Amino acid sequence: MIEGLERLLAKGTDSPELRFGLGKAYLERQEAERAVAHLRACVTHKQGYSAAWKLLGKAYQAQGDAVAAADAWRQGIAAAQQGGDKQAEKEMQVFLRRLEKIREG
């Protein structure tokens, strides 16, 4: 799957959906650094893509970068609020609260 998506990207086919798919696939493979790169590109293309912000936060967290994870989720919450995506908003608020508790503890 990843190979096919990478081929599309190499041919010049770039879109938020392609970058999201690559980011998600790399995160599932536990390749957080590659996931971050694609998810950053995704939200650069489409800043209101709340699902991408959610995964970007998870990818940063997997890298051990709590500050970047929190920042991604805050931006994702704002994007979700603007887009009316209540579910994504709630999920990222939970992730952010959990992260803050870990950082405090």
Steps between C-alpha positions, in 0.01 A plus 500: 500500500767752601703421191206579274432828678868594485499430125205737454684768694818444299300549178394843622156408626478686828190566704399525864329161471813334362716653772247396764502142369879488506517654846246256637673202340841600633357560847344153494846364408639690797711721275409822678760721333369421153142532623574847636647612168194395300246622753673840522476521121133402523405776744709748303285420195174496696515671840144405588567124475426412863565126459850580373568725799388220729739251340780757486472539876517123542805482274678770699408320821643176358825690438501614861435865411225594744522873424445449126223246569316747723542776241364277222198404709429863591508594132287194425242598760473843339466341154235259629305783661506699177392197300235385747676166559389446860636144523853594396487802728405285801763236422781754472387672822529162676845436347614846607374457858672161530823644367484792744445260791804295396712815473383620844550163669 
